[in-house]
């Protein structure tokens, strides 16, 4: 019987180690767009529960690039981030998130409103993290002064205040 007891203990220990890890969930705040009846662009927050990660900003921006899920689509949420945009890198230093996107990020079919919307979605999603105050956008690793021909300024970090 004492032999069975010692066998049970390590087995219990083994089954215990995954248990604390399993409920490691985190809330992810994503920002999408809804266009109302008069064509105004509304910012809509969506909260998802995802497995905890060491790179939550990367996870959030990747989810944003994937677009709204079925639930969000049913609510009329869309993304104004250009199709085909890829996240090339994200880092945070002294409150500034530097987020590097692929070239398609530069081309928004909706013009200046679209650029404004896509930047707002990313800035609000990043600023949901307590350690992020603003976002410096890079495209293919380069800092650019303007996004699009209409020229939305991205030469300096943008914060939530940039959208009021």
C-alpha positions as CSV (number, residue, x, y, z in Angstrom):
1,X,0.0,0.0,0.0
2,X,2.9,2.4,0.8
3,X,4.3,1.7,-2.6
4,X,1.0,2.7,-4.2
5,X,1.0,5.9,-2.1
6,X,4.4,7.0,-3.5
7,X,3.3,6.2,-7.0
8,X,0.2,8.3,-6.6
9,X,2.0,11.4,-5.3
10,X,4.3,11.9,-8.3
11,X,1.4,11.2,-10.6
12,X,-0.7,13.9,-8.8
13,X,2.3,16.3,-9.0
14,X,2.5,15.7,-12.7
15,X,-1.2,16.3,-13.3
16,X,-1.0,19.5,-11.2
17,X,1.6,21.3,-13.2
18,X,-0.5,21.8,-16.4
19,X,-3.5,22.9,-14.3
20,X,-2.3,26.3,-13.2
21,X,-1.1,27.1,-16.7
22,X,-4.3,26.1,-18.4
23,X,-6.5,29.0,-17.1
24,X,-3.8,31.6,-18.0
25,X,-6.1,33.8,-20.1
26,X,-5.8,37.4,-20.8
27,X,-8.2,40.0,-22.1
28,X,-7.3,41.4,-25.5
29,X,-8.8,44.7,-26.5
30,X,-9.2,45.2,-30.2
31,X,-10.6,48.2,-32.0
32,X,-12.6,47.9,-35.1
33,X,-14.7,50.4,-37.1
34,X,-18.4,50.7,-37.7
35,X,-19.8,53.0,-40.3
36,X,-23.1,54.5,-39.2
37,X,-26.0,55.6,-41.3
38,X,-24.6,59.0,-42.2
39,X,-21.2,57.5,-43.1
40,X,-19.4,58.5,-39.9
41,X,-16.6,56.3,-38.8
42,X,-17.2,55.0,-35.3
43,X,-14.6,53.3,-33.1
44,X,-15.8,50.0,-31.6
45,X,-14.0,48.1,-28.9
46,X,-14.1,44.4,-28.9
47,X,-12.9,42.3,-25.9
48,X,-11.6,38.8,-26.6
49,X,-10.2,36.3,-24.2
50,X,-7.0,34.7,-25.4
51,X,-4.3,32.4,-24.0
52,X,-1.7,34.5,-22.1
53,X,1.4,35.2,-24.1
54,X,4.8,36.8,-23.6
55,X,4.2,39.0,-26.7
56,X,0.7,40.4,-26.0
57,X,1.2,43.4,-28.3
58,X,2.2,41.1,-31.2
59,X,-0.8,38.9,-30.5
60,X,-3.2,41.8,-30.4
61,X,-2.0,43.4,-33.6
62,X,-2.0,40.0,-35.4
63,X,-5.6,39.5,-34.3
64,X,-6.5,43.0,-35.5
65,X,-4.9,42.2,-38.9
66,X,-7.0,39.0,-39.1
67,X,-10.1,41.2,-38.9
68,X,-13.3,40.9,-37.0
69,X,-14.6,37.5,-36.0
70,X,-18.2,36.3,-36.7
71,X,-19.6,37.9,-33.6
72,X,-18.0,41.2,-34.5
73,X,-19.1,41.0,-38.1
74,X,-22.7,40.4,-37.0
75,X,-22.4,43.7,-35.0
76,X,-21.3,45.5,-38.2
77,X,-17.7,45.8,-37.3
78,X,-15.1,46.2,-40.1
79,X,-11.4,46.8,-40.2
80,X,-10.0,49.7,-42.3
81,X,-6.5,48.2,-42.2
82,X,-5.6,47.4,-45.8
83,X,-6.0,43.8,-46.9
84,X,-2.6,42.0,-47.1
85,X,-0.9,44.0,-44.4
86,X,1.5,41.9,-42.4
87,X,3.0,42.7,-39.0
88,X,6.8,42.6,-39.4
89,X,7.7,43.5,-35.8
90,X,6.6,45.1,-32.6
91,X,8.5,46.4,-29.6
92,X,7.9,48.7,-26.7
93,X,10.4,51.1,-25.1
94,X,9.7,53.9,-22.7
95,X,6.0,53.9,-23.4
96,X,6.3,54.0,-27.2
97,X,5.3,50.9,-29.2
98,X,7.3,50.7,-32.5
99,X,5.2,48.7,-34.9
100,X,6.5,47.7,-38.3
101,X,4.1,46.8,-41.1
102,X,4.5,45.5,-44.6
103,X,4.1,47.7,-47.6
104,X,0.3,47.1,-48.2
105,X,-0.3,49.2,-45.1
106,X,0.5,52.3,-47.2
107,X,-2.5,51.8,-49.5
108,X,-6.0,52.4,-48.2
109,X,-8.8,52.3,-50.8
110,X,-10.9,54.6,-48.6
111,X,-8.5,57.6,-48.7
112,X,-7.8,59.9,-45.9
113,X,-10.8,58.6,-43.7
114,X,-9.5,55.1,-44.2
115,X,-5.9,56.0,-43.2
116,X,-7.3,57.8,-40.1
117,X,-9.4,54.7,-39.3
118,X,-6.6,52.2,-39.7
119,X,-4.2,54.2,-37.6
120,X,-6.8,54.8,-34.9
121,X,-7.6,51.0,-34.8
122,X,-3.9,50.3,-34.1
123,X,-3.2,53.1,-31.7
124,X,-6.2,52.3,-29.5
125,X,-5.4,48.6,-29.6
126,X,-1.8,49.2,-28.5
127,X,-2.8,51.9,-26.0
128,X,-5.0,49.3,-24.2
129,X,-1.8,48.0,-22.7
130,X,-0.8,50.0,-19.6
131,X,2.9,50.3,-20.7
132,X,2.0,51.9,-24.1
133,X,1.4,55.6,-24.5
134,X,1.8,56.0,-28.2
135,X,2.8,54.2,-31.4
136,X,5.6,54.9,-33.9
137,X,4.6,53.4,-37.2
138,X,7.2,51.9,-39.5
139,X,6.6,50.5,-43.0
140,X,9.1,47.9,-44.2
141,X,11.4,49.0,-41.3
142,X,11.4,52.7,-42.4
143,X,10.0,55.7,-40.6
144,X,7.8,57.6,-43.0
145,X,6.4,61.2,-42.6
146,X,3.1,60.6,-44.3
147,X,0.7,57.7,-44.9
148,X,-1.0,58.0,-48.3
149,X,-1.1,60.8,-50.9
150,X,-3.5,62.8,-48.8
151,X,-0.9,62.8,-46.1
152,X,-1.8,61.5,-42.6
153,X,1.3,62.4,-40.6
154,X,3.0,59.4,-39.1
155,X,6.5,60.8,-38.7
156,X,6.2,61.0,-34.9
157,X,4.5,58.6,-32.5
158,X,0.7,58.8,-32.5
159,X,-1.3,58.6,-29.2
160,X,-5.0,58.4,-28.5
161,X,-5.0,62.3,-28.3
162,X,-4.0,62.3,-32.0
163,X,-7.6,61.2,-32.8
164,X,-9.6,63.8,-30.9
